[in-house]
Amino acid sequence: MERLQAFQAAAREGGFAEVNESPEGTVLWLRKNTPDPGRDTHQRMCIDGLTNSVTVYWMPVAGKVNAKTFRGVAALQEWFKLGQETNVNR
C-alpha cells in the first residue's frame, strides 16, 4: 500500500490528476490535463494495485499507442525528469 501511495505522490508531482478508481479499488487512472511537450501528447497513467506497478500510455501519432511500465517509484520519477530535460533541450 505504501508503494501505491508513493506512486500517487510521484504522479501528482509529474502533473497527473486522478480521473477514476475501479470499484474494487485495485486500479487508479490518472491523466495529464496538458500535453507533455517532450512527448507531444496527453498522457494517461494506470496505477495497478494487483501488480504494484504503474503504466503510462501516450499516443505520439494517431493510431499508435506507446506505453511504459514502472515497478519502482524512483524509475518513474527519473522518467519524468528525462521528459523535462527533453523540453529544456528543444
Secondary structure, 3 states (H helix, E strand, C coil): CHHHHHHHHHHHHCCEEEEEECCCCCEEEEEECCCECCCCECEEEEEECCCCEEEEEEEEECCEEEEEEECCHHHHHHHHHHHHHHHHHC
